[in-house]
Amino acid sequence: MTARVGVITFPGTLDDVDAARAVRRAGAEAVPLWHADADLHGVDAVIVPGGFSYGDYLRAGAIARFAPVMGPVVDAAGGGLPVLGICNGFQILCEAGLLPGAMTRNAGLRFICRDVWLRVANAETAWTAGYEADQRILVPLKSGEGRFVAEQRTLDELEGDGRVVFRYESAAPNGSSRDIAGVASANGRVVGLMPHPEHAIDPATGPSADGLGLFTSVLTQLVESA
C-alpha cells in the first residue's frame, strides 16, 4: 500500500509544490493539507514546507503555530507520526514546541541563498536512516532568519543525546550555534532543518540528488513499522 505524506500549505508558503514533488519522486502519495483545516486526512507523515507563512508577521512561524492544522500535527507527533519541517517549517516546529531552540536573523542580517554542504550527524532518525553517519550532502540554503540558537544547556543536551541531525560542513553561513543545520525530537520522529532537501532531488533541477534521501528514509521507516 502506498504511503501518504501530507504537505501543509499556509498563506505565504512557497515550497509546498516542490515538497510534494519530492514525496512523489520518493514513491509516496503527496496529500495536500490546508492551514485552516484541522484534519490530517489519515496521512502517514507530515511535511511543513518552507516559505513565509502569514508573511512572517510578528516573527517567522509565530502565527502559523496557531493555525488549525497545527493542533492535530502536534497531537499526532506526540503519538509518533513522522514530521519534517523545512526552513519556515523548521521555524514553525520550534514555535510549536515540537523542536527546541529558536530561529533568529542571520549573522550580518542578510538573506542567504547558496548551495551548502551538510554533514549527517545522526543517521538514525525517521528522516535520515537512509544516509550513512557523517555523509556529506549538497543542498540549497535560502533564508533570512535561519540562525539556530538555544541556551547552552539545551545545546549540550542536544549534543549529548545525539539530536543534532545536520551540521554545516564549514562554519555556518548564518551564524547558527555550533554550526547546527537541523535537529530532531527525542524520539527521532520529528526533524527540522533550515536548508532545502526538496530542491536537491534531481541534478537536472538542483545541485544534486542528495536531498531525496530524507523522503525515501521516512518511507522505509513507515514500511518497517507497518
N, C-alpha and C positions, 0 to 999 in steps of 0.2 A: 504494500500500500504506500502511495506517495506521501511523503511528509508535507505538512502545510505550515509555512512560515509567514507570520503576519508582518507587514511593513506599515508602520504608522505614518500618516500624513497630518501635519499641523498646518495652520496658515503660516506661510513663510518657509515651509520645508522645501529644500531644493533637490535632495539626493534620494528621494524615495523611489524614483524610476530606476536609477542605477542600482539601488539596493535590491529591488525586485528582479532586475535583470541578473544580478549575481546569484540570487536564490534559484532562479530558473536554470542558469548555467550549471549550478551545482547539482541539479537534478530534482529539485523540490518544486512544489506549487507555491507561488507567491500570492498571499491573500491580503488585499488592501484593507487597512484599518483606519477609520476616520476618527479624528481627535475628539469629536463631540459624541461619539458612540461608545457607551460603556459596555461593550460586548466584544470579546476576543474571538468569537465565532469558532471556538474549538481548535485553535491553532496549536501546533506542537512546539513552537518557538516564536519569539518576537524580536524584530529589529526596530530600534529607534534611530532613524537616519539623521543625516546632517542637514544643515540649513540655518535659518534664522527664525525659529518658531516664535510666532507672535511678535515679530520684528525685534526680538531680543530686548524688548522693553523691560525696565527695572534692571535686569541683568540676564545674561544668556541662560535660558532654561527655567527661569523663575516662575513664569506664568504657565508654561507647558506642564510643569509638575502638577498643576491643579486641573488639567484637562480631564474630562470624564473618562477617557480611555485609560488614563494612568492609574486609576483606582484598581481595576482588575489586573493591570500589569503588575503592580506592587504585590497584590494578593497572590497572583499566580507565581511570581518569582519566589515568594516565601514558601510555596509548595514545590519548588524545584524546576519551574519552567525556565528553559534557557532564554536569556535576554541579552542582546548585544546593542550597545549604544555607540554610535559613531559620531565623532565631532560634537555637534549640537546635541546628539543623542547621549553622548557621554556627559555633557553638562546637565542634561535633564535627569539622568540617573543619579548623579551626585546630588542635585537639588531634591530628588525624591527620597533620598536616604538609602537607595539600593547599593550605592558605592560610596566609599569615604572620600574626604578631601573636597576640593573646590577648584573650579577653573577660573583663572583671572586673566587680565590683559597680558599679552605677550611682553616679554622684556623688550624695551625700546618702543613699546606702544605702536608697533607696526603690524599690519596684516602680513602673514607669511603664506606664500604659495610656491611650493617647490616639492620635488621628489626627495624622499628621505630614506635612509637605510635604518631599519629597526633590527634589534636582536630579540628573539623569542626567549623571554626569561622563564616562562612557565609553559611547558608543552603538555600540561595535564588538565587544562580546563575544558569545558564542553566545546569551546570555540577554537581551541588551539591543539587539540590532541592529535591532529594530523601532521603537525610540524615536529621537527627534532628540537630538542633543547639547544639553545644558543644559535639556532638557524638564523641567517640573515635574510630579510625580505625587503624589497624595494616598493614603496607605496607613496602616493601623493599626500602632502600635508597642505591644508588651506584653512587658516583660521586667524582670527584676531584676538580671541580670548581662549587660548589653548595652553596656557601655563598652569600645570597641575601643582597645587600647593596643599599642604596639610601640616598639622602640628608635628614636631619632631617625634613625639611618642607614637603618633599614628604612622608616620613614615617607618619608624623602627619596627612596628608591628607588621606592616605590610611586607617589609623585607624579611622579617623573621618567619612569617607564615607562608612565604612563597607566593604572595598575592600580587606582586609586581609581574605583569604578564608580558609587557613590551617595554624596551628601553630604546632611546635614540642611540645609534651606534657612536656617533660623535657627540659633542656637547649639544644639549637640547637647544635648537634654534629659538625656541620660545621661552627659555629660561626655566623649564619645568624642574621641580625639585628632584634631585638625584637622577636626572635625565629620564624620568618616568614618562612613557608614552601611553601606557594602558595598565589598568588594574582589574582585579577580579573580586567577587564576593567571597566570603569564607568557604562556601561550598563549590566554588569554581563554576557555577552555572550562569552567573551574571558577569559580563565583561564589558568594559568601556575602554575605548581608545580614541585619541584625537586624530591620527592620520586616517586615510580613507581606503580601506581594502577593497571596497566595491568599485573603485576606479582602477584597480590593478588586477583584473581577472582575465585579461586578454592582451598580449603585446601589441595587437593591432589598434587598441584604443587606449592603452595606458603604458606605463613604463615597464610593466612586467605582468605575469600572471600570478605573482606571489600571494596576492590577497585572496585568491579563490580558496585557499586552504581554510580560512575561517568558516566559510559556508559549507564546505564539504565535511569539515570536522564535526560540526553540530549534527549533520545528517547521520554520520556514522554513529555518533553518541545516541541519537534517537533510536536507530535501528537496534543497537546493542541493549538498550534499556527497555525495548518493547516487550 
